[in-house]
Amino acid sequence: MMTTNYVAAKENETLMQINNKLLLGEFNGVPIVDNRNAVVGMVTSIDILKAIRDRQNTDSLRAKDVMTHNPVRVNEETSVEEMIDLMVDNRIVLLPVVQEPGDILIGIVTRLDILRLRAVWNIPKSFSAMYHF
């Protein structure tokens, strides 16, 4: 279910560079990774909108300046139910999927990925009843 053909950014990329990645891929956010490809943060469209609202220069402002540090992340063993809980409870639109140890980014799961799973694979009735599908 995770997307392995993901787009990520580095801490020193400008918000304008990240904005362009979001627009080109029609994403709502990107994981921020270090040189080992370990997840160190997250920048979303909301972070960029806040910078614009606050009249900050998105050509010079860097991901490290606005990113959410230590974002919620999952691994390949995380259940769909837990992913939904994390997204709903934390009001987030995507989850980095990491390989442990080291939090190495191997993919992402978005809300739409889960909705597609529900539509295509028809999540079991016990799960559906719990979440009112």
N, C-alpha and C positions, 0 to 999 in steps of 0.2 A: 504494500500500500504506500510506502514512502516513495518520495521522488528522489532518485539517485542522481538525476541530471539537474542539480541545484545550482543556484548562483549565490556566492558568498562575497564578502568584502573584507578588506583589511582595516585595521584601526586608523591608519593614516589617510584613507581615502576621504575625499571631501563629500559633504552632503550632496553637492550637485552631481558628483560621479555616482553616488548611490541612488539619487533620484532618477538618473538616466537608466540605471539598471532596473529599477522598479518599473519605470514606464515601458522599457523594451520588453520585459518579461511579463508585464501585467501582474506583478507581485505586490503584496502589502508590506513586506519586510524582508530583510536579509540577515542571516547570521554573520557575525563578525568573528573572524578567525585569526589566529597568530600564524607564525611561520611554519609551525608543525601541523597546521589545519585543525588545531584545537579551538573549540568554541569559547570565546571570551566575552561575547556580548551579542546584542541584537539591536538593529536600527529598523524602525518601522516608518510607514508613511506619516503616522501621527507625530513621531519625533521631528520629521522634516517640516510638517505643518506648524508645529510649535516654534521651530526656529524662524520660519517665515513670519508667523504672527508677531514674534518678538523682534522682528526686523534685524535678525542676525544675518551675516554674510554667508550664504550656503556655498560660495566658491572657496571660502577659506576655512570654514568650520569643519572639523574632522569627525569621523565616526566616534573616535574615542571621547570626544567632547560631549556627545549626547546619547551614546548607546546605553542600553540597560545592561549593567554588568551582571555576570553570573545568571543568565536567563534560565528559565525553566527548560529542561531538556529531558529527552527520553532515550531509551535504547531499543534494540530490536525485539526485546522480550516484553516491552510495555504493551499491555492490552489496549484494545480500542476503547473500552470503557474508561480506563484510567486516563487515556489521552483526552477524551471528551471532558472528563471531570477537570483536568488540568486547564484545558482551554476555557471552559465556562467559568470555573472558579477564579482564574487569573485574568480573564478577559483578554486572551491572546489569540492571534489568528494563525500562528504557525509554531511548530515545535521542531527544534533541531534534533535529529537522531544521531546519537554519538556512540562510538565504540569505546568501551572501557577496557583498560585504564587509559587515562589521558584525555578523555572527552574529545576524541578525534571525530570530526564531522563526517558522516557517511551518507546523510540524506536529510530530508525535511518531510514533515507531515503537516498539511494545511487542513483547515476546516472543510474545504471543498474535496480534499482527498477522502475524508471520512464520509461526506455526503455521497460521493461517487460510489464508495464501497457499499453503502446502504442501498443505493439504487441498483447496482449491478449484482451484488452478491447476496442481497437480502439477509441482513444480519438476523441471527436466530430470534425466535419469538420471545424467549425469556428476556433477552437484551432489549428487544423492541418494546416490550411492555414496560420495562423499567424506564425507558426514555421516551415513551409515548410516540413511537413511530407508527 
